[in-house]
Amino acid sequence: MSSGLYKSLPLEPNATRMVRLLPDKEKNAEIEGELFTYDLTEVEGKKHLYEALSYVWSGDQEGGAEKRKEIKLLRHTVPITANLHAALVNLRDHQIESVLWVDAICINQNDLDEKNKQIPLMRTIYAQANRVIIWLGEAFQDGDKALETIRDLAERKAMSGKGADTKLSRSNRESCLKLLQRKWFRRIWVLQEAGVARSIEIMCGSVQINGYTFCEGLSQIEIPSLLRLIHPVLYLIRGAQFRPRNASRLRGSLYIGELIGLAADDPTSPGLQPDYNLPWHQVFHNTIQYILSGEGSVETFPDKETAIIHTKCWILGCVYPVEGAAENNRQKLMILFNDSPESAIFESAWGSEWMIQASTESVERVIPVSEQVLKAAVGSIGHAAPLILETLLRYQDNFQVTEEVVKVVAANMGFAGPSILEQLFKYQDNIPITEEVIEAAAGNKGYDGSKILEMLLSIKTIYQLLKRLLKPRQGMRGMDL
């Protein structure tokens, strides 16, 4: 059993374990290695020479999650997944020892306290590694050939000094597509491991290429169905910032704990530390509070993936046009700021044109237009408020303008109040005008408060008139009105 192995190698603060992978000339020989403690402290003028493995535990082949293998470490038998075993087989040299950091081996997976202490160090471990090796899995479905195709495209581009002829054969196109659909590309914490790496090697089966070559080769593949996958991969491996990706359901502290350790700017900061003993909803609560810097209050629930956040914020403006989503992996955003003092500060500091990494999804398509968002927009007193409202409604085809929204407009004391009301009427010709709405307008002491009240009364009068005209009169049923 492996419990005695880990007890014999206790960990000090800022330390982890490394595995020394012993060589063997026989590829199918039993995997043997040695586990030892390692100090992660930076030494001036020297670099760390270990390599860190980035992989998924279960692999992509059917039944991969259930298959188990064993390795020998200091005469102890340690169970590992079949996918990790395959990685070690392909990484093992026939003559020279390798020093690796592998989470499933170097961290005692049965010790929650140890995991809570080691997870925050993972960002440092991957960032300081001499090389991060991304293991995509074994060479099934021509995965190794796909990697060779990508390398060939990169080499042809380097030799010609321009884009290569990307007319791939059908089989090569399919193998590249299948390679980029492997599980590694769909796991948040695994992607971030590569995002902090100094040097990257991509590996499938026995084929290896470096990260830069991988990016260059992928940039030459013109397959529309791959564009959504290629962009985040390119920006990721070139060291870009963390982006939301398609994660498994965040139902356990495990996934959040992995992300916390990797995404934290300062792993030693007490503000957000992973704790595997906490229930899911408490981890969710702590994470939101950390993002909000402790402002406001957060309420989460044991049986729901939902949080209620009570806080104050400013509507600074909106994203208006979005250009170049597929151009050099970047998007240009035009920001339309409103006239508030807070917006002026941000506009002065940031400008109105932002260039960001291209997302896997258009920014325009992810603007959530809820009742709360709409109320904030219609309540804005800036001159840009009507344009902000127009932009929001443009991407929401079936939003119902509620009484609460109309009440906010009725009480708007800015110069744009009448224009906002007119826009809502154009968007929905039967907006609710209740007594409470009229009362809100009557209490509006703004310059255009009386105009808003007049508009609402006129619209309400028209509604009532139409209602009477369209209502069939008693005794006249069947007659044309």
N, C-alpha and C positions, 0 to 999 in steps of 0.2 A: 504493500500500500504506500501512497505518496505522502500521507500526513506526517510521518516521521521525517521525511526529506525536508519539508518546509520548516518544521520546528528546529531542525539542526542548522538552519540558515536564517536567523532572525534579522529583521530589517531595522536599520537606524533611520532617522529623519533624512529626507532627500537622498535616499538610497533605494535601489531596486535589485532584482536578480537578473542575471544574464545566463543564457545557456551556451555552453561551448559544444558545438556540433562536431563530433569526431569523424574523421574521414574513413572511407571504405571503398575499395576498388570494385566491389560487387554492388550493383545498383539495388538489388533486391535484398541485400543484407539487412539485418535488424538495425533500426536507428538507435544509436547510443550517443550519450552526451554527458556533460557535467554541468551542474548548476552551481553558481557562485554569486556572492553579493557584489554590488557595483555602486560606487559613489558617483552621483550625477553632478556634483559640484563642478562648475566650469574652472578650468585651469588655464591661466593666461598664457598665450603662445602655443597651446596644444589643443588638439581636437579629439573628440571621441571617435573611436575606430569601430564601434559596434554597428550592426545593421538591425533595423527594426522591420518586422514583417507586418504588412497590412493585408488582411484577407477576411473572408467570411467563414464562420465556423462550419456551416452545413454544406457548402459547395452548391453546384448547380445540377448535378446529376440526380436522378430519382433515387430516393432512399438515402441520400447523402447525410441527412440529419441523424438517421438511426445507426449508420455504420460506425463502428468504433475500432480504433487501432490502439496499439501500445508501443511505448518507447522505454528505453532503459536509461535512467539518470542516477549515477552514483549507486548502482545496484538496486535502485528502487524502480518499480514498474509504475509508469504514469499513463493513464488512459487519455487519448486525444481523439479528435474527429478524423474521419477518413480524408477530408479535404486538407487539413493541416498536415497529416502524415504524408500525403502526396507532395505537398510543398517542401517538406524537409527532405524527402527523397531526392527531389530535383535540385535543391540547394546544396546538398552535401557534396563536397569535393572528394576526389579519390585520393588526395595526398595531404591537403592542408586543412587545419581546423578552421571553423567559422564561429564567430561570436555573434549571437543573435538575441534580440529581445522579442519574445512572443508572449502575448498576454495570457493565453491559456496555460502556458508552462511556467512563466516567471512569476505569476500571481497565484497564490493559493485560492482557488475558486470556491473552496468550502469555508473560507474565513471572511465573514462580512466586514469585520473591523479592518482587516488588512486591505480589502478591496476599497473601503472608504478612504484609506490613506494613499493607496496607489493610483486610483483613478485621477486625482488632481495632478499627478506627476506625468500623465501620459502625453500631454502637450509638450512638456520639456523633453521627454524621452524621444518622441518623433522629431522634434525640432533640432535636437543635438546629434541625432544619429548621423553617422558618416554617409549612410544611404538608407532610403526607405524602399523596400522591395514590395511591389504590389503584385500579389499572387491572384491571378484571375481564375485559376483552376487547371484541371487536367486538359489534355489536348483532344477532347471529344468535340464532335461537330466541326472539325477542322479549325479549332481555335488557334492552334499553333501556326497553321498556314495563314490565317487571317492576320496574325501579328507579323508574319514575314511579308505579307502583301503591304501592310502599312509601312514597314521599314523600307521596302522597295520604292514605294511612292515618295518617301522622304528623301531617299538617296538620289532618285531621278530629279527631284526638284533642286537639290543641292548642286548637282552636276550641271544642270541646264541654266540655273540661275532664275528660273521662272516656274510657273505652275506646270506640273506634269500632265500628260494625257490621262485623264481619269476615267476613261471608258473601260471599266473592269468587266471581266467575264461574269456571267450570271452566278456561277458557283462562288467566285471571290466576293461578289457583292453580298451574297447570302451569308457567307461565313463571317464577314465583317459585321453585318447586322446582328447576327447571333452572338458574336463576341461582346458587342456593346450592350447587349441585353442581359448580360450576366448579372448576378446578384450584387457583385461588388459595386457596380455603378448606382445601386438603388439603396445604399445604406448611408445615412447621414454621418454617423461617427467615423465610418471607414473613410469617407471622402475627406473629412477634415484632417485625418491622419496624414494624408498626402498634401493637404493644403499648407502645412507648416514645415514640410520637408525641405532640406537643403539640396538633396539630390535624389532622383527617383529612377528606379528600374522597373519596367513592366515585364511580367513573366507569365507565360501560359505554357504548360508542359515544360519542355526543355528549352523553349525559345525565349530569349531575353532581348529587349531593346530599351534604351534609356528614355526618360520621360520627354525630353525635347524632341527626339526623333518620332516618338509616338504622336505628339501634338502636330508636328509638321506633316506627317503622313496622313493623319485624320483630316487636316485642313484641305487635302487634295481630293477627298472623296466627295463627289457630288451626288449624294443620295438624299432626296428631300426628307424621307422618313427618318433619317439619322440626324438631321440638323438639330432637333431638340435635344438629342443626346450628346452631340459633338461639342456644342458651345460650352456647357458647364464643365465637361471634361477638360477642354483646353484651358479654360480660365483657372480651374482647380489646380491642375498640375503645374501651371506657371506661377503658382503661389498666390492666387487671388484670395479675397476675403471669404469668410464663411457665408454660404447661401442656403435658404430652406430647400430641402429636397424631399423626395418621396420616402418617408420613413415608414417602418412598421407602425401599427397602432401604438401610440405611446401609453400603453396601459401599465407599464411597470416602472419602478424606480431604476431598473437596470438601464434602459435606454436614455432616460434623462440624466442619470449619473454619468454615463459615458460622455454625453454632450457637454455637461457642466465642466468636466475636467478638461475637455479639449477646447472649449470656446472661451474659457476664462482668460482675460488679459493677464492677470496675476494669479498663478495657481496657489500662492500662499495666502491670498486674501481671504479673510474670515467671512466675507459677505455672502458667499455661496459655495458651500461645500457639499459634495455628494454624501448621502447617508442611505445605505441600502436597507436600514431598519425602518425608514419612514414610509408610510403608505403613499400611494400614487398621488392622491389629491393634495397631500401636504407638500410633496415635492413640487407639484404644479404651482401651488400657492407661493412657495418660497421663490421659485424661478421668476414668476411675474413680479413679485415685490422687488426682486433684485433688478430686473429690467427697468422698473419704474423708479429706481433709486429710493425706494421706501415711501414715495409719495402716494397719498390716497390709501384706500382700503381694498382688500381683495377677498372675495368669498368663493370657495370651491366646494365640491360635493363628492363624496366617496364613489357614487355610482354614475357620475357624468363627466364627460370631457369638456366641461363648460366652466367658465369663471365669470363672476360678476365683479366689475371693477368700478369703484367710485372714486373719481378724481377730477381735477380741473385741467383743462388744456385750452390751447388757442388754435383756431383755424387760421393757418398762415396763408393759405392759398390752395392751388390745385395744380396737378400735372395736366397740362393742356395737350400739345402735340407730342407724340413719341416717334422718333425717327431712327432708322438704321438698326432695327432689332437684330439683323443678321450681318451687319457690317463690321468686320474686325472684332467680333464678339462684344460690341459695345452698343449702347443705346444713348441717344441724345434726348434729354428731357427739357422741355420748355416749362418753367414754373411761373404761373400767374399768381403773384402775391396780391393780397388784399391791402387795404389802406390802414390797417391797424399799426400802432407803434411797434408791436412785437414783430410783425412782418417786415417792417422797415429795417430792423436790426439784422434779421436773417438775410434779407435781400442784399444788404450792404456787405455782409460777410461772405455770402456764398454766390451771389449773382443769380441771374434768372435762367442760365443755361447750364445744365449739369450733364456730365458724361459719366455713365456708370457701366459696369459689366452687364452684358446682355443676359437677361433672365431666360429661363426655359419657357416662360409664358409672358405674353405681352403685358406691360404695366397697365395699359388701358383696360385690359380685361379683368384685372384683379381689384379694381376699385369697388369696395363694398358699399352699396348705397342702402343703408338702413334708415329707419325713422329718426334715430338719434343723429345720424350724419346729416340728413336733410334738415332737421330742426336747427342744427348748428349753422348750416349754410344760409338758410332763409333768415336767421336771426342776426347775420353779419351786417354791420353798418357801413362797411367799406364800399367804395364805388365799384369794385370788381365783383361784388356779391352776385349780381345777375349773371355774369359770365361763368362764375363758379357753379352756380345752380344749373345753368344750361349744360355745362360739361358733365355734371353728375347725372342729370336726367337723360343725357344722350346714351349712356351705357346701362340704363335701367328701363326696359321697355314696358314693364307691367307693374310699376310701383304705385301703390294706392296712396294718394294724398289724404292724410287723416285730419281730423278736427284739431289735434294737437299741433300739427304742422301749420295749419291756417291760423291758429291762435298766436303762434310765434310771429308770423308775418304781420298779423294785425297789430302787434305790440312793437314792431320794428320802428325805432325812432330815427333811423338813418334816412339819407336822401334817396336810397335805392328801394325803399319799401314798396312804393306803387309799382315799380318795374318788376319786382319779385312776384308780387301778387298777380300781375298780368301774365307772367310766365307760367305760373301754376295753373291759371285758368286756361291757357292755351294747351298745357299738357293734359289737363283733366277738366272737362267742361262741366262737371257736376261736383265741384269741391264743396265740402260741407260748411255751410254758414249758419251756425247755431247762435243762440242767445249769448253763450259764453264768448264766441268769436266777436260778436258785435260789442260786447262789454269790454273786451281787450282793446278793440279799436277805439272805443269811446274814451278809454283811459290813456290813450297814446298822446303824450305831450310833445312829440316831435314836430318838426316843421311841416311834415307831410302827413301827420296823424289824421287830420280832418279829411284829407284826400283819400286815404286808405278807407276811412269809415264811409265816405261817399261811394267809393267803388264797391264796397261790400254790400251796402244797402241797395245800390243799383242792380247788382248781380242777383241779390236775393229777390228783389222785386220782379226781375225778369223771370227767375225760376218760378215764382208764384203765379205769374201771369200765364206762362207756358203751361203750368200744371192745370190751371183752370180751363185754358183753351183746349187742351188735349183730352180733358176728362169728358167722357160722353154724358150729355145731359139726359136727365130722366125723361122717358117718353120719346126720345129721339134716336134710340138705338137702331142701327142699321142704316141711318141716313148719313150722307157725306157731310162732313163738317167744313 
